[in-house]
């Protein structure tokens, strides 16, 4: 008899702890930035950079790194930080000539270095929360 496990093994809850820590830190940072802006300790330009789609990409890339999706996380973080830097420095980049080809190149690198994980884990002889086929 062959037994197919459909649940993935986790590393003792450390992944969930890291996710909660990252989310908590991001919420604290957002709160601090809002307080600084409300008391006019930072200007609108800096506030606009913190709450923009490139910064959202950067935060998403950081989260992907936390959940151990390195290739996709690095690519997302790099694209987000690239656009944050160009917005902060008022540097105009032609999207069709530079950014789009770089995005395809980073996507290709991410696909090449992505770990291949099987969806189903097959273990003969065990019968705990699994599907059994005879």
Buried (B, 14 or more C-beta within 10 A) or exposed (E): EEBEBEEEEEEEEEEEEBEEEBEEEEEEEEEEBEEBBEEEEBEEEEBEBBEBEBBEBBBBBBBBBBBEBBBBBBBBBBBBBBBBEBBEEEEEEEEEEEBEEEBEEBBEEBEEEEEEEEEEBEEEEEEEEBEEEE
